[in-house]
């Protein structure tokens, strides 16, 4: 019995169908992979939150600090958290392998993607601002991952931004709150947009990425100009 070969039209039809299927499946697969990485990142943030709580319990309610190699003063830092098993979970799967943490002055060279908001509040005025915040909002944003919006992620992974966290960037981020809840959160920066050298201006920017509660006049000159959208 003579076998019939496929005609050119039939071959082209099969190729066309396969091309359509690939075009349909690639976005689906990409979305699934991004969703999986988001889940991994959320779980890591929660583990970091647990480590922060354990450290705080051992340090009379304080978040981790260490001695600065530059100034010789005590500064806030995530480095002490490595003793709680966090060194391998500080990098978002969407970040580069080295993370944001390999920068001058970070002795432990932790591959780090997350920005930690309490670190922003340095100095006497910063500590007062942080304490004021906790009195007004008992569940502020403690840590933030800015790699879940493509525009910001592209900026952070570009050359020359090894130590940049994008803390003041507009856009979505996966955030960890003090109660260990993790959600997708959108922040917009104050109208000044870029942090200035004035400590009050800096406090306003830091306040905005941490809470929705209006910033007191003695901390941020009055208005909190943030807008936040929380999504599960």
Secondary structure, DSSP 8 states (H G I E B T S, - for coil): -------HHHHHHHHHHHHHHHHHHHHHHHHHHHHHHHHHHHHHHHHHHHHHHHHHHHTTT---EEE-TTTSSEEE-SGGGGGGT-GGGSS-TTS-TT-S---TT-TT------EEGGGG--HHHHHHHHHHHHHH-TT-EEEEE-TTSHHHHHHHTSTT-TT---TT--EEEEEEETTS-EEEEEE---TT-S--SSHHHHHHHHHHTT-SS---HHHHSS------EEE-
